[in-house]
Amino acid sequence: MILDFTSVFLQKFLEIVLPVLATALAGVLIAWINKLVAEVKIKLGEDWQWAIHSAVTAAVMAAEQVNLKGELVDKKEYAMVFAENWLSERGIKVSLAVLDAKIEAAVWDVINSQKDE
């Protein structure tokens, strides 16, 4: 008799508790996965920003070097093509407007850094 009662009680208890626990566990798991995905996106964003900054800096320096050699080139166009090629070789696609703005900012930084010296 007591064994039947215990069996029925445990069965009813588990029928009530297990769905609640499964739902809570699923919620925690989904929250953890969302957090992990957000962290990866942030890291990927930082890596892409670093790659774009590196490409633009290298492009501006390369354009200056070409100009120092006395070759007649449009430095901005040279820097745009250089940065675009550098990024495309690494599978990074950036709009030309963003690339143009980044190059202008890099040139402005170079000009201002020379004023301080």
PABA-710985 format. One line per 3 residues: number of its first residue (from 1); their letters; for each residue x negated, y negated, z negated of N, C-alpha, C. Coordinates in nm, 2 decimals, always signed. Atoms other than C-alpha are relative to their C-alpha. Layout:
// PABA-710985
NUM) a) X:Y:Z:X:Y:Z:X:Y:Z | ...
END
This chain:
// PABA-710985
1) mil) -0.08:+0.12:+0.00:+0.00:+0.00:+0.00:-0.09:-0.13:+0.00 | +0.09:+0.12:+0.01:-0.27:-0.25:-0.10:-0.09:-0.01:+0.13 | +0.08:+0.00:-0.12:-0.47:-0.14:+0.21:+0.08:-0.06:+0.11
4) dft) -0.08:+0.05:-0.11:-0.18:-0.22:+0.44:+0.02:-0.15:-0.02 | -0.01:+0.14:+0.03:-0.13:-0.56:+0.27:-0.13:-0.07:+0.04 | +0.13:+0.06:-0.04:-0.50:-0.64:+0.31:-0.02:-0.01:+0.15
7) svf) +0.01:+0.00:-0.15:-0.50:-0.54:+0.67:+0.09:-0.10:+0.07 | -0.09:+0.10:-0.06:-0.20:-0.75:+0.76:-0.04:-0.14:-0.04 | +0.05:+0.13:+0.04:-0.33:-1.04:+0.56:-0.12:-0.05:+0.08
10) lqk) +0.12:+0.03:-0.08:-0.67:-1.03:+0.73:+0.04:-0.03:+0.15 | -0.04:+0.02:-0.14:-0.50:-1.00:+1.07:+0.06:-0.13:+0.02 | -0.06:+0.13:-0.01:-0.28:-1.30:+1.01:-0.09:-0.11:-0.02
13) fle) +0.10:+0.10:+0.03:-0.56:-1.50:+0.86:-0.09:-0.02:+0.12 | +0.09:+0.01:-0.12:-0.79:-1.43:+1.16:+0.08:-0.06:+0.12 | -0.08:+0.05:-0.10:-0.51:-1.51:+1.40:+0.02:-0.15:-0.01
16) ivl) -0.01:+0.15:+0.02:-0.48:-1.86:+1.25:-0.14:-0.06:+0.00 | +0.13:+0.06:+0.02:-0.85:-1.93:+1.17:-0.09:+0.01:+0.13 | +0.08:-0.02:-0.12:-1.02:-1.79:+1.49:+0.02:-0.10:+0.11
19) pvl) -0.02:+0.11:-0.11:-0.86:-2.03:+1.74:-0.05:-0.13:-0.04 | +0.05:+0.13:+0.05:-0.94:-2.33:+1.52:-0.15:+0.00:+0.00 | +0.14:-0.01:+0.00:-1.30:-2.21:+1.48:-0.06:+0.00:+0.14
22) ata) +0.04:+0.00:-0.14:-1.33:-2.14:+1.85:+0.01:-0.14:+0.07 | -0.01:+0.13:-0.05:-1.20:-2.48:+1.94:-0.10:-0.10:-0.06 | +0.10:+0.08:+0.07:-1.43:-2.65:+1.69:-0.14:+0.03:+0.06
25) lag) +0.13:-0.04:-0.05:-1.73:-2.45:+1.82:-0.01:-0.05:+0.15 | +0.00:+0.05:-0.13:-1.63:-2.54:+2.18:-0.03:-0.15:+0.01 | +0.02:+0.15:+0.01:-1.61:-2.91:+2.09:-0.15:-0.03:-0.03
28) vli) +0.14:+0.03:+0.03:-1.95:-2.90:+1.93:-0.10:+0.03:+0.11 | +0.08:-0.04:-0.11:-2.10:-2.72:+2.22:+0.01:-0.10:+0.12 | -0.02:+0.10:-0.11:-1.95:-2.96:+2.48:-0.07:-0.13:-0.04
31) awi) +0.07:+0.13:+0.05:-2.08:-3.26:+2.27:-0.15:+0.01:+0.02 | +0.15:-0.02:-0.01:-2.43:-3.11:+2.26:-0.04:+0.00:+0.14 | +0.04:+0.00:-0.14:-2.43:-3.05:+2.63:+0.01:-0.14:+0.06
34) nkl) -0.01:+0.14:-0.05:-2.31:-3.40:+2.71:-0.11:-0.09:-0.05 | +0.11:+0.07:+0.06:-2.58:-3.54:+2.48:-0.13:+0.03:+0.08 | +0.11:-0.05:-0.08:-2.84:-3.33:+2.66:-0.01:-0.06:+0.14
37) vae) -0.01:+0.05:-0.13:-2.72:-3.44:+3.00:-0.03:-0.15:+0.00 | +0.02:+0.15:+0.00:-2.72:-3.81:+2.90:-0.15:-0.02:-0.03 | +0.14:+0.02:+0.02:-3.08:-3.77:+2.77:-0.08:+0.02:+0.12
40) vki) +0.07:-0.03:-0.13:-3.19:-3.62:+3.10:+0.02:-0.11:+0.09 | -0.03:+0.11:-0.09:-3.02:-3.89:+3.29:-0.09:-0.13:-0.04 | +0.08:+0.12:+0.05:-3.20:-4.16:+3.08:-0.14:+0.02:+0.04
43) klg) +0.14:-0.03:-0.03:-3.53:-3.99:+3.12:-0.03:-0.01:+0.15 | +0.01:+0.01:-0.14:-3.48:-3.95:+3.49:+0.00:-0.14:+0.05 | +0.00:+0.14:-0.03:-3.39:-4.31:+3.51:-0.13:-0.07:-0.02
46) edw) +0.13:+0.07:+0.04:-3.70:-4.42:+3.33:-0.11:+0.05:+0.10 | +0.10:-0.05:-0.09:-3.91:-4.20:+3.56:+0.01:-0.06:+0.14 | -0.02:+0.06:-0.13:-3.75:-4.34:+3.87:-0.04:-0.15:-0.01
49) qwa) +0.04:+0.14:+0.01:-3.80:-4.70:+3.74:-0.15:-0.01:+0.00 | +0.14:+0.00:+0.00:-4.16:-4.61:+3.68:-0.06:+0.02:+0.14 | +0.04:-0.03:-0.14:-4.20:-4.47:+4.03:+0.02:-0.12:+0.09
52) ihs) -0.03:+0.12:-0.09:-4.04:-4.77:+4.19:-0.10:-0.11:-0.04 | +0.10:+0.11:+0.04:-4.26:-5.01:+3.98:-0.14:+0.03:+0.05 | +0.13:-0.04:-0.05:-4.57:-4.81:+4.07:-0.01:-0.02:+0.15
55) avt) +0.00:+0.02:-0.14:-4.48:-4.82:+4.44:-0.01:-0.14:+0.04 | +0.00:+0.15:-0.03:-4.41:-5.19:+4.44:-0.14:-0.06:-0.04 | +0.13:+0.06:+0.04:-4.73:-5.27:+4.25:-0.11:+0.04:+0.10
58) aav) +0.10:-0.05:-0.09:-4.94:-5.05:+4.48:+0.02:-0.07:+0.14 | -0.03:+0.07:-0.12:-4.77:-5.21:+4.78:-0.05:-0.14:+0.01 | +0.05:+0.14:+0.01:-4.84:-5.57:+4.67:-0.15:+0.00:+0.00
61) maa) +0.14:+0.00:+0.00:-5.20:-5.48:+4.60:-0.06:+0.04:+0.13 | +0.05:-0.04:-0.13:-5.24:-5.30:+4.93:+0.02:-0.12:+0.10 | -0.02:+0.11:-0.09:-5.09:-5.60:+5.11:-0.11:-0.11:-0.02
64) eqv) +0.11:+0.10:+0.03:-5.34:-5.83:+4.94:-0.13:+0.05:+0.05 | +0.13:-0.05:-0.05:-5.63:-5.60:+5.03:-0.01:-0.01:+0.15 | +0.00:+0.01:-0.15:-5.53:-5.60:+5.40:-0.02:-0.15:+0.04
67) nlk) +0.02:+0.14:-0.03:-5.51:-5.98:+5.39:-0.14:-0.04:-0.03 | +0.13:+0.03:+0.03:-5.85:-6.00:+5.23:-0.10:+0.05:+0.11 | +0.08:-0.05:-0.11:-5.99:-5.80:+5.52:+0.01:-0.09:+0.13
70) gel) -0.01:+0.09:-0.11:-5.88:-6.08:+5.75:+0.10:+0.05:+0.11 | -0.10:-0.04:-0.10:-5.61:-5.88:+5.94:+0.12:-0.09:-0.01 | -0.12:+0.08:+0.00:-5.32:-6.08:+6.04:+0.13:+0.09:-0.01
73) vdk) -0.12:-0.08:+0.02:-5.02:-5.91:+5.89:+0.10:-0.08:-0.09 | -0.09:+0.06:+0.09:-4.70:-6.02:+5.73:+0.00:+0.08:-0.13 | +0.02:-0.08:+0.12:-4.78:-5.92:+5.37:+0.12:+0.05:-0.06
76) key) -0.13:-0.05:+0.06:-4.42:-5.89:+5.26:+0.05:+0.12:+0.08 | -0.05:-0.12:-0.08:-4.33:-5.66:+5.55:-0.09:+0.12:-0.02 | +0.10:-0.11:+0.02:-4.65:-5.46:+5.50:+0.03:+0.07:-0.14
79) amv) -0.03:-0.06:+0.13:-4.56:-5.42:+5.13:+0.13:+0.08:+0.00 | -0.13:-0.07:-0.01:-4.20:-5.32:+5.21:-0.02:+0.14:+0.06 | +0.02:-0.13:-0.06:-4.31:-5.05:+5.45:-0.08:+0.09:-0.08
82) fae) +0.08:-0.08:+0.08:-4.58:-4.93:+5.22:+0.08:+0.06:-0.12 | -0.07:-0.05:+0.11:-4.35:-4.90:+4.92:+0.11:+0.09:+0.04 | -0.10:-0.09:-0.05:-4.07:-4.75:+5.12:-0.06:+0.14:+0.04
85) nwl) +0.07:-0.13:-0.03:-4.31:-4.48:+5.26:-0.04:+0.07:-0.12 | +0.05:-0.06:+0.12:-4.46:-4.42:+4.92:+0.12:+0.07:-0.08 | -0.12:-0.06:+0.08:-4.11:-4.36:+4.76:+0.06:+0.11:+0.08
88) ser) -0.06:-0.10:-0.08:-3.98:-4.16:+5.05:-0.08:+0.13:+0.00 | +0.08:-0.12:+0.01:-4.27:-3.92:+5.03:+0.02:+0.08:-0.13 | -0.04:-0.06:+0.13:-4.16:-3.85:+4.67:+0.14:+0.03:-0.01
91) gik) -0.14:-0.03:+0.00:-3.80:-3.81:+4.76:+0.09:-0.10:-0.07 | -0.08:+0.11:+0.07:-3.68:-4.14:+4.61:+0.05:-0.09:+0.10 | -0.07:+0.09:-0.09:-3.43:-4.34:+4.80:+0.04:-0.13:-0.07
94) vsl) -0.03:+0.13:+0.06:-3.40:-4.71:+4.72:+0.05:-0.09:+0.11 | -0.05:+0.09:-0.10:-3.20:-4.97:+4.90:-0.11:-0.11:+0.03 | +0.10:+0.10:-0.04:-3.41:-5.22:+5.09:+0.01:-0.13:-0.08
97) avl) -0.02:+0.12:+0.08:-3.25:-5.51:+4.90:-0.07:+0.01:-0.14 | +0.06:-0.02:+0.13:-3.36:-5.37:+4.57:-0.16:+0.00:+0.01 | +0.14:+0.00:-0.03:-3.71:-5.30:+4.71:-0.05:-0.14:+0.02
100) dak) +0.04:+0.13:-0.03:-3.73:-5.65:+4.84:-0.01:-0.09:-0.12 | +0.00:+0.08:+0.12:-3.63:-5.80:+4.51:-0.11:+0.04:-0.10 | +0.11:-0.05:+0.09:-3.88:-5.58:+4.32:-0.14:-0.05:+0.05
103) iea) +0.12:+0.05:-0.06:-4.16:-5.69:+4.56:-0.02:-0.15:-0.03 | +0.00:+0.14:+0.03:-4.07:-6.05:+4.52:-0.04:-0.03:-0.15 | +0.03:+0.01:+0.14:-4.08:-6.01:+4.14:-0.14:+0.04:-0.03
106) avw) +0.14:-0.04:+0.02:-4.42:-5.83:+4.16:-0.09:-0.11:+0.04 | +0.08:+0.11:-0.05:-4.56:-6.11:+4.37:+0.00:-0.12:-0.10 | -0.02:+0.11:+0.09:-4.42:-6.37:+4.13:-0.09:+0.03:-0.13
109) dvi) +0.08:-0.03:+0.11:-4.59:-6.18:+3.84:-0.15:-0.01:+0.03 | +0.14:+0.01:-0.03:-4.92:-6.17:+4.02:-0.04:-0.15:+0.01 | +0.03:+0.15:+0.00:-4.90:-6.55:+4.09:-0.01:-0.06:-0.14
112) nsq) +0.00:+0.06:+0.14:-4.82:-6.63:+3.73:-0.11:+0.06:-0.08 | +0.11:-0.05:+0.08:-5.08:-6.40:+3.59:-0.13:-0.07:+0.04 | +0.12:+0.08:-0.05:-5.35:-6.59:+3.80:+0.00:-0.14:-0.06
115) kde) +0.00:+0.14:+0.06:-5.23:-6.92:+3.66:-0.05:+0.00:-0.14 | +0.05:+0.00:+0.14:-5.31:-6.81:+3.30:-0.15:+0.01:-0.01 | +0.15:-0.02:+0.01:-5.67:-6.73:+3.39:-0.08:-0.12:+0.02
END
